[in-house]
Amino acid sequence: MDDIDAMFTDLLGEMDLLTQSFGYEKDPPETSSSSSQRESNFSIGFADLNESLNELEDHDLDALMADLGSDLAETEETLNAAKTGHVHTQQSDYSTPQQNVPLSQMSSLASSSSSSLPPEPSKPQLAGEAEAQAKADKIKLALKKLKEAKVKKLVIKVMMSDGSSKTLMVDERQTVRDVLDNLFEKTHCDCSVDWSLCETNPELQTERGFEDHEYLVEPLSAWTRDSENQILFLLRPNKYLFFKDPQIFYLWKKDKQFLNEIKESHKGLLLKENFEGPSVIVPDLEGLLFLKEDGKKSWKRRYFLLRASGIYYVPKGKTKTSRDLACFTQFDKVNIYTTTDYKQKYKAPTDFCFILKHPQIQKESQHIRFLCCDDEHTLSLWVNSIRAAKYGVTLYHNYQTAVRRALTPTSTLHLTGLPASKPPTHSTGHRATLRSNGHPAQDDLSEPPPDFIPPPPPGWGSGV
């Protein structure tokens, strides 16, 4: 009798496994907190995910559906293999991967899965109504599949310099370089090394250019749901100034005439000496900067020195020797951001400020470090040298990759002759400034293509 009971139990177990392989297994319920967190991370720059999916072009939506189907099929196959102890070499007719289903059938799949009620008699639809309904059904199914997706995906809105926008789908495996390449194809612009993807924070009045090696989803996931932050696609001529003119940073004590007469061969030697050796050598930058005291509106001058690990300062009454230096901040957990109109916001001595903060900090905090420079040149020295110290050879590789991409023959429109972006105009209307329109010169292009990007208007972007 015991043997019969055991055999019956084994049979029930086999039937359960078979049922699960048909796709009827339910996912374990998530906690409310984790569910709400995932909901808030589906889109950036939209009121809700449904709005963001509506903004996607049809071919992008189709690509998203195929990608989601591929992810889910792969996950299902992995789970089934783990449960049965072997990898299926042949797909069952009952578990056909989602990516093999024609996209034209997606609407019928969404409709059939949304309700168990008997279908109503079909009514004749106009061509436009049928197309709109098909897209609505795709979006409905995409919403469901996004929640089940193995890889985190975001629908983002990227602002252009003329106030228009592009809607993109990105996932956690894509770097900023990947997204830039996607934008090159969508906007038909050139592939200049100066193109940047930037984030703005109106509340803190800051801007930062994403580094090309960063995985874009990670910093965007730190944004709060009610955030007014924006993602910008614009020209930043100083993005790789450190490698275009390394003498400015390594020979910063020399006069401008000497720096301007440096030959290209000497620039190459500087890069080889400082970035192609056993370790990266950062500029020995030092000087007086204004420091905003914690919790106060007052700014005091301190003597700061740049080192590979962070920024150090000379305490009052001490010398510049290493044993007397005090650590101001280290670079491993902070990013550098340029600012707008801190003379008014924080009573800064000049308009040339930058801050250092953890990317998770999205609002005013005592953990933000404020520094202010005397002029724009000094600001550029510190911002770019800090980036070189923080990212080291990775930043150099980013530059080399960008140069190779710019030299790749393409049939796209070349805009290298367009005027470069200038430092921002400091005004309280920061959000309005970001959306101001720019217009190309008539001589540049007689008939611009539909996705043509006008040059940035005066006062747009950041010069550091």
Secondary structure, 3 states (H helix, E strand, C coil): CHHHHHHHHHHHHHHHHHHHHHHHCCCCCCCHHHHHHHHHCCEECCCCHHHHHHHCCHHHHHHHHHHHHHHHHHHHHHHHHHHHCCCCCCCCHHHCCHHHCCHHHHHHHHHHHHCCCCCCCCCCCCHHHHHHHHHHHHHHHHHHHHHHCCCCEEEEEEECCCCCEEEEEEECCCEHHHHHHHHHHHHCCCCCCCEEEEEEECCCCEEEECCCCCECHHHHCCCCCCCCCEEEEEECCCCCHHHHCCHHHHCCCCCHHHHHCCCHHHHHHHHHHHHCCCCCCCCCCEEEEEEECCCCCCEEEEEEEECCCEEEECCCCCCCCHHHCEEEEECCCCEEEEECCHHHHCCCCCCCEEEEECCCCCCCCCCCEEEECCCHHHHHHHHHHHHHHHHCHHHHHHHHHHHHHHHCCCCCCCCCCCCCCCCCCCCCCHHHHHCCCCCCCCCCCCCCCCCCCCCCCCCCCCCC
